[in-house]
Amino acid sequence: MQRKITELLQKIFRPDQIFKYGFNISPMYRRSVGRIKNVSRDLMKVEVELPINYKNRNFVGAIFGGSLFASTDPVYMIQLMHLLGDDYVVWDKSATIHYKRPAREKMSANFEFTKVEINEIKTRIDVENEIDIIKKVDIKNKNGKVFSSVEKTIYIASKAYYKKKLSARRRK
């Protein structure tokens, strides 16, 4: 369903606009209280902002840790799906968050891929068929002070290899 809606929207809007507004109107993402503030036209950079308010303030007056994590959760995976295209399968495999200090102010996180990283991923997939990559994002205040760090392990495979792998599993 979401893919069909995206295909329709692509006739009217740029991919970066769909990415930003798609996230921001999505009910599951809205509940994190995070908002996509900026997406570069090439989708290589995404900025997330997380304000503190009554919806995510915890018992001690800081941003609830689950909200810090949820606002970062799907970004790298969806970003990479767009950057690699339809010939690849991309899944979040695992994540770890490290809390460094209580966040009592607006936070932000910047997600970034480089052309070199994207080319390396494609080259590795050509050779290995499937890989895991690790990406880290820091959640910071406006002065750049880190309040928590999230490390994501992302699984990537060629779509052809992934289909064969699923097919083999189903036969067992």
Contact map, one row per residue, 1 for C-alpha under 8 A:
1111100000000000000000000000000000000000000000000000000000000000000000000000000000000000000000000000000000000000000000000000000000000000000000000000000000000000000000000000
1111110000000000000000000000000000000000000000000000000000000000000000000000000000000000000000000000000000000000000000000000000000000000000000000000000000000000000000000000
1111111000000000000000000000000000000000000000000000000000000000000000000000000000000000000000000000000000000000000000000000000000000000000000000000000000000000000000000000
1111111100000000000000000000000000000000000000000000000000000000000000000000000000000000000000000000000000000000000000000000000000000000000000000000000000000000000000000000
1111111110000000000000000000000000000000000000000000000000000000000000000000000000000000000000000000000000000000000000000000000000000000000000000000000000000000000000000000
0111111111000000010000000000000000000000000000000000000000000000000000000000000000000000000000000000000000000000000000000000000000000000000000000000000000000000000000000000
0011111111100000000000000000000000000000000000000000000000000000000000000000000000000000000000000000000000000000000000000000000000000000000000000000000000000000000000000000
0001111111110000000000000000000000000000000000000000000000000000000000000000000000000000000000000000000000000000000000000000000000000000000000000000000000000000000000000000
0000111111111000010000000000000000000000000000000000000000000000000000000000000000000000000000000000000000000000000000000000000000000000000000000000000000000000000000000000
0000011111111110010000000000000000000000000000000000000000000000000000000000000000000000000000000000000000000000000000000000000000000000000000000000000000000000000000000000
0000001111111000000000000000000000000000000000000000000000000000000000000000000000000000000000000000000000000000000000000000000000000000000000000000000000000000000000000000
0000000111111100000000000000000000000000000000000000000000000000000000000000000000000000000000000000000000000000000000000000000000000000000000000000000000000000000000000000
0000000011111110110000000000000000000000000000000000000000000000000000000000000000000000000000000000000000000000000000000000000000000000000000000000000000000000000000000000
0000000001011111110000000000000000000000100000000000000000000000000000000000000000000000000000000000000000000000000000000000000000000000000000000000000000000000000000000000
0000000001001111111000000000000000000000101000000000000000000000000000000000000000000000000000000000000000000000000000000000000000000000000000000000000000000000000000000000
0000000000000111111100000000000000000011111000000000000000000000000000000000000000000000000000000000000000000000000000000000000000000000000000000000000000000000000000000000
0000000000001111111111000000000000000010000000000000000000000000000000000000000000000000000000000000000000000000000000000000000000000000000000000000000000000000000000000000
0000010011001111111111000000000000000000000000000000000000000000000000000000000000000000000000000000000000000000000000000000000000000000000000000000000000000000000000000000
0000000000000011111111100000000000000010000000000000000000000000000000000000000000000000000000000000000000000000000000000000000000000000000000000000000000000000000000000000
0000000000000001111111110000000000011110000000000000000000000000000000000000000000000000000000000000000000000000000000000000000000000000000000000000000000000000000000000000
0000000000000000111111111000000000010000000000000000000000000000000000000000000000000000000000000000000000000000000000000000000000000000000000000000000000000000000000000000
0000000000000000111111111100000000000000000000000000000000000000000000000000000000000000000000000000000000000000000000000000000000000000000000000000000000000000000000000000
0000000000000000001111111100110000110000000000000000000000000000000000000000000000000000000000000000000000000000000000000000000000000000000000000000000000000000000000000000
0000000000000000000111111100110000110000000000000000000000000000000000000000000000000000000000000000000000000000000000000000000000000000000000000000000000000000000000000000
0000000000000000000011111110110000000000000000000000000000000000000000000000000000000000000000000000000000000000000000000000000000000000000000000000000000000000000000000000
0000000000000000000001111111110000000000000000000000000000000000000000000000000000000000000000000000000000000000000000000000000000000000000000000000000000000000000000000000
0000000000000000000000001111111000000000000000000000000000000000000000000000000000000000000000000000000000000000000000000000000000000000000000000000000000000000000000000000
0000000000000000000000000111111100000000000000000000000000000000000000000000000000000000000000000000000000000000000000000000000000000000000000000000000000000000000000000000
0000000000000000000000111111111111000000000000000000000000000000000001100000000000000000000000000000000000000000000000000000000000000000000000000000000000000000000000000000
0000000000000000000000111111111111100000000000000000000000000000000000000000000000000000000000000000000000000000000000000000000000000000000000000000000000000000000000000000
0000000000000000000000000011111111000000000000000000000000000000000000000000000000000000000000000000000000000000000000000000000000000000000000000000000000000000000000000000
0000000000000000000000000001111111000000000000000000000100000000011101100000000000000000000000000000000000000000000000000000000000000000000000000000000000000000000000000000
0000000000000000000000000000111111100000000000000110001100000000001000100000000000000000000000000000000000000000000000000000000000000000000000000000000000000000000000000000
0000000000000000000000000000111111110000000000011110000000000000001001110000000000000000000000000000000000000000000000000000000000000000000000000000000000000000000000000000
0000000000000000000000110000010011111000000000011100000000000000000000100000000000000000000000000000000000000000000000000000000000000000000000000000000000000000000000000000
0000000000000000000110110000000001111110000001111000000000000000000000000000000000000000000000000000000000000000000000000000000000000000000000000000000000000000000000000000
0000000000000000000100000000000000111110000001111000000000000000000000000000000000000000000000000000000000000000000000000000000000000000000000000000000000000000000000000000
0000000000000000000100000000000000011111000011110000000000000000000000000000000000000000000000000000000000000000000000000000000000000000000000000000000000000000000000000000
0000000000000001101100000000000000011111101111100000000000000000000000000000000000000000000000000000000000000000000000000000000000000000000000000000000000000000000000000000
0000000000000001000000000000000000000111111111000000000000000000000000000000000000000000000000000000000000000000000000000000000000000000000000000000000000000000000000000000
0000000000000111000000000000000000000011111100000000000000000000000000000000000000000000000000000000000000000000000000000000000000000000000000000000000000000000000000000000
0000000000000001000000000000000000000001111110000000000000000000000000000000000000000000000000000000000000000000000000000000000000000000000000000000000000000000000000000000
0000000000000011000000000000000000000011111111000000000000000000000000000000001001100000000000000000000000000000000000000000000000000000000000000000000000000000000000000000
0000000000000000000000000000000000000011111111000000000000000000000000000000001000100000000000000000000000000011110000000000000000000000000000000000000000000000000000000000
0000000000000000000000000000000000000111011111100000000000000000000000000000000000000000000000000000000000000111100000000000000000000000000000000000000000000000000000000000
0000000000000000000000000000000000011111001111110000000000000000000000000000000000000000000000000000000000000111000000000000000000000000000000000000000000000000000000000000
0000000000000000000000000000000000011110000011111000000000000000000000000000000000000000000000000000000000011110000000000000000000000000000000000000000000000000000000000000
0000000000000000000000000000000001111100000001111100000000000000000000110000000000000000000000000000000000011100000000000000000000000000000000000000000000000000000000000000
0000000000000000000000000000000001111000000000111110000000000000000000000000000000000000000000000000000001111000000000000000000000000000000000000000000000000000000000000000
0000000000000000000000000000000011100000000000011111000000000000000100100000000000000000000000000000000001110000000000000000000000000000000000000000000000000000000000000000
0000000000000000000000000000000011000000000000001111100000000000000000000000000000000000000000000000000011100000000000000000000000000000000000000000000000000000000000000000
0000000000000000000000000000000000000000000000000111111110000110000000000000000000000000000000000000000111000000000000000000000000000000000000000000000000000000000000000000
0000000000000000000000000000000000000000000000000011111110000000000000000000000000000000000000000000000000000000000000000000000000000000000000000000000000000000000000000000
0000000000000000000000000000000000000000000000000001111110000000000000000000000000000000000000000000000000000000000000000000000000000000000000000000000000000000000000000000
0000000000000000000000000000000010000000000000000001111110000000000000000000000000000000000000000000000000000000000000000000000000000000000000000000000000000000000000000000
0000000000000000000000000000000110000000000000000001111111000011001000000000000000000000000000000000000000000000000000000000000000000000000000000000000000000000000000000000
0000000000000000000000000000000000000000000000000001111111111111000000000000000000000000000000000000000000000000000000000000000000000000000000000000000000000000000000000000
0000000000000000000000000000000000000000000000000000000111111111000000000000000000000000000000000000000000000000000000000000000000000000000000000000000000000000000000000000
0000000000000000000000000000000000000000000000000000000011111100000000000000000000000000000000000000000000000000000000000000000000000000000000000000000000000000000000000000
0000000000000000000000000000000000000000000000000000000011111100000000000000000000000000000000000000000000000000000000000000000000000000000000000000000000000000000000000000
0000000000000000000000000000000000000000000000000000000011111110000000000000000000000000000000000000000100000000000000000000000000000000000000000000000000000000000000000000
0000000000000000000000000000000000000000000000000001000011111111000000000000000000000000000000000000011110000000000000000000000000000000000000000000000000000000000000000000
0000000000000000000000000000000000000000000000000001000111001111101100000000000000000000000000000000011110000000000000000000000000000000000000000000000000000000000000000000
0000000000000000000000000000000000000000000000000000000111000111111100000000000000000000000000000000000000000000000000000000000000000000000000000000000000000000000000000000
0000000000000000000000000000000000000000000000000000000000000011111110000000000000000000000000000010000000000000000000000000000000000000000000000000000000000000000000000000
0000000000000000000000000000000100000000000000000000000000000001111111000000000000000000000000000000000000000000000000000000000000000000000000000000000000000000000000000000
0000000000000000000000000000000111000000000000000000000100000011111111100000000000000000000000000000000000000000000000000000000000000000000000000000000000000000000000000000
0000000000000000000000000000000100000000000000000100000000000011111111110000000000000000000000000000000000000000000000000000000000000000001000000000000000000000000000000000
0000000000000000000000000000000000000000000000000000000000000000111111111000000000000000000000001000000000000000000000000000000000000000000000000000010000000000000000000000
0000000000000000000000000000100101000000000000000000000000000000011111111100000000000000000000000000000000000000000000000000000000000000000000000000000000000000000000000000
0000000000000000000000000000100111100000000000010100000000000000001111111100000000000000000000000000000000000000000000000000000000000000000000000000000000000000000000000000
0000000000000000000000000000000001000000000000010000000000000000000111111110000000000000000000000000000000001000000000000000000000000000000000000000010000000000000000000000
0000000000000000000000000000000000000000000000000000000000000000000011111111000000000000000000000000000000000000000000000000000000000000000000000000000000000000000000000000
0000000000000000000000000000000000000000000000000000000000000000000001111111110000000000000100000000000000000000000000000000000000000000000000000000000000000000000000000000
0000000000000000000000000000000000000000000000000000000000000000000000011111111000000000000000000000000000000010000000000000000000000000000000000000000000000000000000000000
0000000000000000000000000000000000000000000000000000000000000000000000001111111100000000000000000000000000000010000000000000000000000010000000000000000000000000000000000000
0000000000000000000000000000000000000000000000000000000000000000000000000111111110000000011100000000000000000000000000000000000000000000000000000000000001000000000000000000
0000000000000000000000000000000000000000000000000000000000000000000000000111111111000000000000000000000000000000000000000000000000000000000000000000000000000000000000000000
0000000000000000000000000000000000000000001100000000000000000000000000000011111111100000000000000000000000000000000000000000000000000000000000000000000000000000000000000000
0000000000000000000000000000000000000000000000000000000000000000000000000001111111110000010000000000000000000000000000000000000000000000000000000000000000000000000000000000
0000000000000000000000000000000000000000000000000000000000000000000000000000111111111101110000000000000000000000000000000000000000000000000000000000000000000000000000000000
0000000000000000000000000000000000000000001000000000000000000000000000000000011111111000000000000000000000000000000000000000000000000000000000000000000000000000000000000000
0000000000000000000000000000000000000000001100000000000000000000000000000000001111111000000000000000000000000000000001000000000000000000000000000000000000000000000000000000
0000000000000000000000000000000000000000000000000000000000000000000000000000000111111111000000000000000000000000000001000100000000000000000000000000000000000000000000000000
0000000000000000000000000000000000000000000000000000000000000000000000000000000011111111000000000000000000000000000000000000000000000000000000000000000000000000000000000000
0000000000000000000000000000000000000000000000000000000000000000000000000000000010011111100000000000000000000000000000000000000000000000000000000000000000000010000000000000
0000000000000000000000000000000000000000000000000000000000000000000000000000000000011111100000000000000000000000000000000000000000000000000000000000000000000111000000000000
0000000000000000000000000000000000000000000000000000000000000000000000000000000010011111110000000000000000000000000000000000000000000000000000000000000000011110000000000000
0000000000000000000000000000000000000000000000000000000000000000000000000000000010000111111000000000000000000000000000000000000000000000000000000000000000111110010000000000
0000000000000000000000000000000000000000000000000000000000000000000000000000100110000001111100000000000000000000000000000000000000000000000000000000000001111000000000000000
0000000000000000000000000000000000000000000000000000000000000000000000000000100000000000111110000000000000000000000000000000000000000000000000000000000001110000000000000000
0000000000000000000000000000000000000000000000000000000000000000000000000100100000000000011111100000000000000000000000000000000000000000000000000000000111100000000000000000
0000000000000000000000000000000000000000000000000000000000000000000000000000000000000000001111100000000000000000000000000000000000000000000000000000000111100000000000000000
0000000000000000000000000000000000000000000000000000000000000000000000000000000000000000000111110000000000000000000000000000000000000000000000000000000111000000000000000000
0000000000000000000000000000000000000000000000000000000000000000000000000000000000000000000111111000000000000000000000000000000000000000000000000000011110000000000000000000
0000000000000000000000000000000000000000000000000000000000000000000000000000000000000000000001111100000000000000000000000000000000000000000000000000011100000000000000000000
0000000000000000000000000000000000000000000000000000000000000000000010000000000000000000000000111110000000000000000000000000000000000000000000000001111000000000000000000000
0000000000000000000000000000000000000000000000000000000000000000000000000000000000000000000000011111000000000000000000000000000000000000000000000001110000000000000000000000
0000000000000000000000000000000000000000000000000000000000000000100000000000000000000000000000001111110000000000000000000000000000000000000000000011100000000000000000000000
0000000000000000000000000000000000000000000000000000000000000000000000000000000000000000000000000111110000000000000000000000000000000000000000000111100000000000000000000000
0000000000000000000000000000000000000000000000000000000000000000000000000000000000000000000000000011111000000000000000000000000000000000000000000011000000000000000000000000
0000000000000000000000000000000000000000000000000000000000000110000000000000000000000000000000000011111100000000000000000000000000000000000000000010000000000000000000000000
0000000000000000000000000000000000000000000000000000000000000110000000000000000000000000000000000000111111100000000000000000000000000000000000000010000000000000000000000000
0000000000000000000000000000000000000000000000000001000000001110000000000000000000000000000000000000011111000000000000000000000000000000000000000000000000000000000000000000
0000000000000000000000000000000000000000000000000011000000000110000000000000000000000000000000000000001111100000000000000000000000000000000010000000000000000000000000000000
0000000000000000000000000000000000000000000000001111000000000000000000000000000000000000000000000000001111110000000000000000000000000000000011000000000000000000000000000000
0000000000000000000000000000000000000000000000001110000000000000000000000000000000000000000000000000001011111000000000000000000000000000001111000000000000000000000000000000
0000000000000000000000000000000000000000000000111100000000000000000000000000000000000000000000000000000001111100000000000000000000000000001111000000000000000000000000000000
0000000000000000000000000000000000000000000000111000000000000000000000010000000000000000000000000000000000111110000000000000000000000000111100000000000000000000000000000000
0000000000000000000000000000000000000000000011110000000000000000000000000000000000000000000000000000000000011111000000000000000000000000111000000000000000000000000000000000
0000000000000000000000000000000000000000000111100000000000000000000000000011000000000000000000000000000000001111100000000000000000000000100000000000000000000000000000000000
0000000000000000000000000000000000000000000111000000000000000000000000000000000000000000000000000000000000000111110000000000000000000000000000000000000000000000000000000000
0000000000000000000000000000000000000000000110000000000000000000000000000000000000000000000000000000000000000011111011000000000000000000000000000000000000000000000000000000
0000000000000000000000000000000000000000000100000000000000000000000000000000000000000000000000000000000000000001111111000000000000000000000000000000000000000000000000000000
0000000000000000000000000000000000000000000000000000000000000000000000000000000000000000000000000000000000000000111111100000000000000000000000000000000000000000000000000000
0000000000000000000000000000000000000000000000000000000000000000000000000000000000000000000000000000000000000000011111110000000000000000000000000000000000000000000000000000
0000000000000000000000000000000000000000000000000000000000000000000000000000000000000000000000000000000000000000111111111000000000000000000000000000000000000000000000000000
0000000000000000000000000000000000000000000000000000000000000000000000000000000000110000000000000000000000000000111111111100000000000000000000000000000000000000000000000000
0000000000000000000000000000000000000000000000000000000000000000000000000000000000000000000000000000000000000000001111111110000000000000000000000000000000000000000000000000
0000000000000000000000000000000000000000000000000000000000000000000000000000000000000000000000000000000000000000000111111111000000000000000000000000000000000000000000000000
0000000000000000000000000000000000000000000000000000000000000000000000000000000000000000000000000000000000000000000011111111100000000000000000000000000000000000000000000000
0000000000000000000000000000000000000000000000000000000000000000000000000000000000010000000000000000000000000000000001111111110000000000000000000000000000000000000000000000
0000000000000000000000000000000000000000000000000000000000000000000000000000000000000000000000000000000000000000000000111111111000000000000000000000000000000000000000000000
0000000000000000000000000000000000000000000000000000000000000000000000000000000000000000000000000000000000000000000000011111111111100000000000000000000000000000000000000000
0000000000000000000000000000000000000000000000000000000000000000000000000000000000000000000000000000000000000000000000001111111111100000000000000000000000011100000000000000
0000000000000000000000000000000000000000000000000000000000000000000000000000000000000000000000000000000000000000000000000111111110000000000000000000000000000100000000000000
0000000000000000000000000000000000000000000000000000000000000000000000000000000000000000000000000000000000000000000000000011111110000000000000000000000000000000000000000000
0000000000000000000000000000000000000000000000000000000000000000000000000000000000000000000000000000000000000000000000000001111111100000000000000000000000000000000000000000
0000000000000000000000000000000000000000000000000000000000000000000000000000000000000000000000000000000000000000000000000001111111100000000000000000000000001100100000000000
0000000000000000000000000000000000000000000000000000000000000000000000000000000000000000000000000000000000000000000000000001100111110000000000000000000000111100100000000000
0000000000000000000000000000000000000000000000000000000000000000000000000000000000000000000000000000000000000000000000000001100111111000000000000000000000111000000000000000
0000000000000000000000000000000000000000000000000000000000000000000000000000000000000000000000000000000000000000000000000000000001111100000000000000000011110000000000000000
0000000000000000000000000000000000000000000000000000000000000000000000000000000000000000000000000000000000000000000000000000000000111110000000000000000011110000000000000000
0000000000000000000000000000000000000000000000000000000000000000000000000000000000000000000000000000000000000000000000000000000000011111000000000000001111000000000000000000
0000000000000000000000000000000000000000000000000000000000000000000000000001000000000000000000000000000000000000000000000000000000001111100000000000001111000000000000000000
0000000000000000000000000000000000000000000000000000000000000000000000000000000000000000000000000000000000000000000000000000000000000111110000000000111100000000000000000000
0000000000000000000000000000000000000000000000000000000000000000000000000000000000000000000000000000000000001110000000000000000000000011111000000000111000000000000000000000
0000000000000000000000000000000000000000000000000000000000000000000000000000000000000000000000000000000000001100000000000000000000000001111100000111110000000000000000000000
0000000000000000000000000000000000000000000000000000000000000000000100000000000000000000000000000000000000111100000000000000000000000000111110000111110000000000000000000000
0000000000000000000000000000000000000000000000000000000000000000000000000000000000000000000000000000000000111000000000000000000000000000011111111111000000000000000000000000
0000000000000000000000000000000000000000000000000000000000000000000000000000000000000000000000000000000011110000000000000000000000000000001111111110000000000000000000000000
0000000000000000000000000000000000000000000000000000000000000000000000000000000000000000000000000000000001110000000000000000000000000000000111111000000000000000000000000000
0000000000000000000000000000000000000000000000000000000000000000000000000000000000000000000000000000000000000000000000000000000000000000000111111000000000000000000000000000
0000000000000000000000000000000000000000000000000000000000000000000000000000000000000000000000000000000000000000000000000000000000000000000111111100000000000000000000000000
0000000000000000000000000000000000000000000000000000000000000000000000000000000000000000000000000000000000000000000000000000000000000000000111111110000000000000000000000000
0000000000000000000000000000000000000000000000000000000000000000000000000000000000000000000000000001000000000000000000000000000000000000011110011111100000000000000000000000
0000000000000000000000000000000000000000000000000000000000000000000000000000000000000000000000000011111000000000000000000000000000000000011110001111100000000000000000000000
0000000000000000000000000000000000000000000000000000000000000000000000000000000000000000000000001111100000000000000000000000000000000000011100000111110000000000000000000000
0000000000000000000000000000000000000000000000000000000000000000000000000000000000000000000000001111000000000000000000000000000000000001111000000111111000000000000000000000
0000000000000000000000000000000000000000000000000000000000000000000010010000000000000000000000111100000000000000000000000000000000000001111000000001111100000000000000000000
0000000000000000000000000000000000000000000000000000000000000000000000000000000000000000000000111000000000000000000000000000000000000111100000000000111110000000000000000000
0000000000000000000000000000000000000000000000000000000000000000000000000000000000000000000111110000000000000000000000000000000000000111000000000000011111000000000000000000
0000000000000000000000000000000000000000000000000000000000000000000000000000000000000000000111100000000000000000000000000000000000011110000000000000001111100000000000000000
0000000000000000000000000000000000000000000000000000000000000000000000000000100000000000011111000000000000000000000000000000000000011110000000000000000111110000000000000000
0000000000000000000000000000000000000000000000000000000000000000000000000000000000000000111110000000000000000000000000000000000001111000000000000000000011111000000000000000
0000000000000000000000000000000000000000000000000000000000000000000000000000000000000001111000000000000000000000000000000000100001111000000000000000000001111100000000000000
0000000000000000000000000000000000000000000000000000000000000000000000000000000000000001110000000000000000000000000000000000100011100000000000000000000000111110110000000000
0000000000000000000000000000000000000000000000000000000000000000000000000000000000000011100000000000000000000000000000000000110011000000000000000000000000011111110000000000
0000000000000000000000000000000000000000000000000000000000000000000000000000000000000111100000000000000000000000000000000000000000000000000000000000000000001111111000000000
0000000000000000000000000000000000000000000000000000000000000000000000000000000000000010000000000000000000000000000000000000000000000000000000000000000000000111111100000000
0000000000000000000000000000000000000000000000000000000000000000000000000000000000000000000000000000000000000000000000000000000011000000000000000000000000001111111110000000
0000000000000000000000000000000000000000000000000000000000000000000000000000000000000000100000000000000000000000000000000000000000000000000000000000000000001111111111000000
0000000000000000000000000000000000000000000000000000000000000000000000000000000000000000000000000000000000000000000000000000000000000000000000000000000000000011111111100000
0000000000000000000000000000000000000000000000000000000000000000000000000000000000000000000000000000000000000000000000000000000000000000000000000000000000000001111111110000
0000000000000000000000000000000000000000000000000000000000000000000000000000000000000000000000000000000000000000000000000000000000000000000000000000000000000000111111111000
0000000000000000000000000000000000000000000000000000000000000000000000000000000000000000000000000000000000000000000000000000000000000000000000000000000000000000011111111100
0000000000000000000000000000000000000000000000000000000000000000000000000000000000000000000000000000000000000000000000000000000000000000000000000000000000000000001111111110
0000000000000000000000000000000000000000000000000000000000000000000000000000000000000000000000000000000000000000000000000000000000000000000000000000000000000000000111111111
0000000000000000000000000000000000000000000000000000000000000000000000000000000000000000000000000000000000000000000000000000000000000000000000000000000000000000000011111111
0000000000000000000000000000000000000000000000000000000000000000000000000000000000000000000000000000000000000000000000000000000000000000000000000000000000000000000001111111
0000000000000000000000000000000000000000000000000000000000000000000000000000000000000000000000000000000000000000000000000000000000000000000000000000000000000000000000111111
0000000000000000000000000000000000000000000000000000000000000000000000000000000000000000000000000000000000000000000000000000000000000000000000000000000000000000000000011111
